[in-house]
């Protein structure tokens, strides 16, 4: 009896399966052109229906050069594997009260290129809290890259319960809320984005600490939002540069942030925003950033704003601490852990250079602070403030005031800090001592 080749059955199964795999591959990568579904792209024809049909039908959706009129928000729920390629296309939302594009409950969503926004620039914050240009809720594997967003009554990009997102090389401007926003989201990259004229945080990631709201995040294996890299972004004219509440494992590096009303970078616990929240900042690194003209009067979206937050995140260019139950820094209960602030360059802050409080495990090393305290506020003057910290290493920080009229009162003010403190370089100060350790 002829012996059966043990590999024959496996080979047969593979041959039989190949057509199915091939057909699935074709289905997965089905390419469509939006104009094949009736889009005109002349700026006057209503292309909304064509958008909906094309995105529902294809996996790769091409939007060729043209100006496309959309009326209201185009919303998709429960669909996956969609790549929108819109290089050189302009997509205008002709609604004054609704967002533009939303994906809810899906995975593998990508938007590449195109200019997206309002037909008419908004003149005030929208009363519709969901009036964002892009909205993503419960999405796994998201890419938004090389996109221009111009004009939003709320946020440019809003992400809720998103995991594994890359937001790269986008130009986002003229938003009445955050430029790039995420909460209860993890494994995020914000890289190479340029943001300007943002009337809230240019970029943000938050965990508000309410466990029943974090089911999706926890099901993805993350106990806490964050696990994010914020690198190589530029921000100009924003209320705040980068802000993060209650997140873990975040690296903020090589960003250039200028002209903000409050801080350039703010990382903190909030005891007021969601009382009873359990999220606490842990393992955040602030490295090699360049911050200038933070904490002072700015004109954003044709309105002038002044810094009224010097007992909160408007106190300094870098703010790391706790906003208490009164949303101030006066009586904090919670603490942060494992914070690195290293190799940053802070120049011409309207207020102080750095404020750090309530941290267990602080590294404040090799930062430079030059010509700060421009506004000579009652709350500023001692350029680096550190209080109530343990397991602390502070060394090789430079605090320089080389202006003709010196404005720094003193280089530093260290209160109730346990650890190693050494190697200050302080030049130019009004007080008789270079700094205070109490």
N, C-alpha and C positions, 0 to 999 in steps of 0.2 A: 504494500500500500504506500502510495506516494505521501511523503511527509509534508504537511502543510507549512508554508512559510509563515512564521509568527508575525511578520510585518505586513502580510497581505491585507488582513482585515483593517489595520490602521490606515494603510495606503488607500484602500477602497473608501473608507469613511472620509478621508481627506479629499479624494476626488469628488465624492458626492457633495461634500460640504462647500467646495470651492465656489460653485455657482452662487450658492446662498450668500457666502461671504462677499463675493464680488458685487452681487446685487445690493447687499446692505451698504457696501462702500459707495456705490453709485448713489443710493438714496441719501446717504449721509451727506454727500458732497454735492448735492444738486444745486446748480448755479442758476440764478435768474436775474434778469434785468428789470428794474422797476418800470421801465417804459413799455415792456411787454404786457403790463397789467393796466395800461391806460394813463400812466403819468406823462405829463407834457413837459414840465420843468421850465415854464415861461414866466413864473411868478404871479400869474393871475388865475390859471386853471387850478381847481381844487384837486390836489393829488392825494388826499387823505385815504380814500378807498384803495387806490393803487398801492400805497404803502402797506396797508393792512394785508391785502391779498398777497403781495410779493413776499412779505416776511412770513406769513403763514405757510406759503408754498415752498419756498426755497430754504436751503441751508447756507448758501453764500448768496448774498443779495447785493447786486451792484447798483449804485446810484450814480449815473454818469453826470458830467458837468451840466449845470443848469440851476435854476432857482425854483424850488419846490414849495408850493403853498400847502400847509397843513392847518386844519382848523381843529383846535382842541388837542387833548392828549391821545396819542396812539398807545394803547395799553394791551399787553399780552400776558396771559397767565397760563402757567403750566406747559410752556413750550421750551425746548432746549435746542442746542446745536445750531446757533444762528450767528453768522458773521456778516456784518454790514460794512461794505466798503464804499465810502462816499468821497473819495479824493476829488477835490475841485467842485464839489456840489455845495449848494447853499440851501439849507432847509429852514424855512421860516414858519413859525407858529403865529397864526393870525388871531389866536385867542388871547385876550388880555388877562384871563383868570385861571387858565389851566396849564399844566406842564406839557412837555412835548412828547417824550418817549418813555415808556415804563415797561420793565420786565419783572414779573413776579412768579416765584416758585419755578425755578428751572436751573439749568446748568449749561456751561460752555457758551457763553454769550460774549460776542466781540463787536466793538464798533471802532472802525478805523477811518479817520479822516473826515472831512466835511466841516462846514461852518453851520452851527446850530444855534437857534435863538429866536427872539421875538421879531415880528415884522416891524413893530415900533418899540423903541427902548422904554422899559418901565420907568415910571417917575416916582414910584413909592413901593414899599414892601407890600406884596400881595396878601390879601386877607385869606386866601386859600393856602393853608400850610403845606399842601402837596404840590404847589406850583413850581416844580423844579424842571430844569431842562431834561435831565436824565434821572430816572428813579429806578433803583434796583432793590428788590426785597426778596430775601431768601433765595439768593443766587449763589451757586458754587461754580467757580472758575469763570472769572470775568476779566475782560480786557477792554480798556478804553484808551486809545492812543492816537496821537497826531490829530486830535480834534480841536476845533476852535469853538468855544462857547462864548457868545456875546449877548448879554442881557438876560437876566432872570429876576422875576419878582420874588423868588425865594432862593434856592440853591442852584449851583451849576450841576453838580453830581451829588446825588443823595443815595447812600447805601445803608440798608438795614438788614442785619442777619446775613451778611455776605462773607463767604470764605474763599480765600485764594483769588485775590483781585490785584491786577496790575494796572495802575493809572499812570500812564507815561506820556511825556512829551506833548502835553496839551496846553493850549493857551486859553485861559478862562478869565473873563473880565465882566465888570458891571453887574454884579450879583448883589441883591439886597440881603441875602443871608450868606451862608458859607459857600466858598468856591468848591471845595471837595469835602464832603462830610461822610462820616460813618459812625454808626453805633451798633453795639453788640455784633461786631464783625472782627474777623481775625485773618491772619496771614495776608497782609496787605502790603503793597509797594506803591508809594507815591514818588515818582522819579522824573526829573527833567521837566516838570511843569512850570509854566509861567503864569502867575496870577496877579491881577491888578484891579483896583477899584472894587474892592470887596467890603461890604458894609457889615461884616461879621468876621468870623475866623476864615482866613484864606484856606487853611487846611485843618481838619480836625478828625480825631478818633476818640470815641467815648464809651465807657462802660458805666452805666448809672447804678449798677449793683442791685437790681431787682431781679431775683432769680427766676421768678415765674415769667419774666419777659425774655429770658435767655435760653429758652428750650432749644431753638435751632442751633445756637452757638454751642451749647453743651452736647447736643447730639453729634456735632462734628468733632467732638473731642477736646473742646476748649472750655476751661472753667471761667476764663476771663478774656475780654476783648483785648486786642492789641496784636502782639506777635508781628510787628510791622516795621518796615523800613521807610523812612522819610528822607530822601537824599537828592541833592542836586537840584532842588527847586528854587525859583526866584519869586519873591513877593514884593510888590510895591503898592503903597496906598491901600491898606486894609485896616480894619479895626484892630485885628490881632493877626499875627502871622501863623503860627501853628499852635493848636490848643488840644490838650488831651486830659480827660477826666477819668481817673480810676482804671487805667489800663496797665497791662503787664508786657514786658519784653518788647520795648520799642526803642529803635535806634533813630536818632534825629541828627543827620550829619550833612556837612558840605552844602547847606542851604544859605542863600543870600536873602535877607529879609530887611527891608527898609521902609521907613515912613509908615509907622503904625500908631494908632491912638493908644492902645494898651501895649502889652509886651510883644516882643518878637516871638518868643517861645514861652508857653505856659503849660506846665505839667502839675496837676494838683488833684487832691481829693475834694469833693464837694459835699458838705454836710447839710446844705440847705436845699439843693436842687431836687433831690429825691430822698427825703428823710427816711432813715432805716436802711438805706442802701449799703451793701457789704463790700463793694469794690474798693480796693486800696492800691495805689500806684506801687508797682514793684518792677525793678530791673529796667530802668530807663537810662539810656546813654545820650548825652547831648554833646556832640563832637564836631570840631572843625567848622562851625558855622560862623558866618559874618553878619553881624547885626548893626544897623545904624539908624539913627533918627527914630528911635522907638519911644513910645510913651508920651507923645505930645500932639498938639493940634494938627489935624490933617483935613484935607478936603477930599471927600469921597462921594462920587455920584452927585457932584455939584453942591454938596452940603458940607458945612464945616462942623467938625466934631472935636471936643476937647476931652482931655483925660480927667475923668471924675472918679477913677478907680484906683487911687494910690493906696488904699487899704485893702486892695485885692490885686488882681493880676496886672493892674496898671502901675505897680510900684517900681518895676525895673524891666530892663530889656530881656533878661531871663528870670522867670518866676517859677519856683518849685516849692510847693507848700500845701496849705490847707485853707479852703474857704469855709469858715465856721457856719453855725446855724443862722447867723445874721448876714451871711455872705461876705464876711470880712476876715481879716487875718488875726483878729484880736484874741479869740478864745477857742482855739482848735482842740479837738479831742482825739482825732485819728492821726495816724502816722504813715509815712512812706518808707520804702525800703530800697536799698541798692541803687543809688543814683550816681552816675558819672557825669561830671561837667568838665570837659577837658578840651584844651586847644582851641577855644573859641575866641574870636576877635569882636569886641564890642566897641563901637565908636560913636560919639556924639549922641548918646542917649539923652532924651529930655529929662529923664529921671535917673534913678540909680542903674548900675550895670547889672547886678545880680542879687536876687533875694532867694535864700534857701532856709526852710524851717521844717521841723518835725520829721527829720530823716534819720533812719538807722542804716548806716552803711553809706557814707558820702565820700566821694572823691572829687575834689575841686582843685584841678591841677593845670598849670601852664595856660591860663587864660589871660587875655589882656583887655584892659578897660581904659579908654582914652577919651578925655574931654567930655565927660558926662555931666549930668545935672544942669543942663542948659536952662531949664525953666526955674531953677532955684526954688523948688516947692518946699513947703514946710515939712513934707514927708521924706525928703531926699537930701543928699549931701554926703552921707557915708556910703561910699559907692558899692561896696560889697557887704551885704548883710547876711549873716549866718546865725541861726538861733535854734536851741533845743535839738541838737543833733548828737548822735553817738556813732562810734566806730568810724571816725572821721579822719580823712587825710586831706590836708590843705597845704599846698606848696607851689612855689614858683609862679605865683600870679603877679602880674604887673598892673599897677594903677597909676596912670600918668595924666597930669593936667599941665599942658605946655602952652596954654593960652596966655595972652598978655595980662588979662585979668583972670586970675585963678578962681574957679567956682567950686571945686571939690572942698568940702569941709575936712574930710579925712578919708583915708583909703578904705578902711574896713571897720566893721563893728561886729564883734564875735561875742555872742551871749550864750552861756550855758552849753558849751560845745565840748564833747569829750573825744580826744584823739590826738593826732599829731598835726601841729600847725607850725609852718616854717617857711622861710624863703620869700617873704613879701618884697616886692620892689615898688616903692611908692615915691612919686615925684610930683610936687606941686600940691599943697593943701593949705587951707586957711587955719585950721586948728594947730596948736603947738605940737601935737603928737601925730604920727602918721596913721595911727589907727587905735582901736579900742578892743581889748579882750576882757570880758567881764564874766 
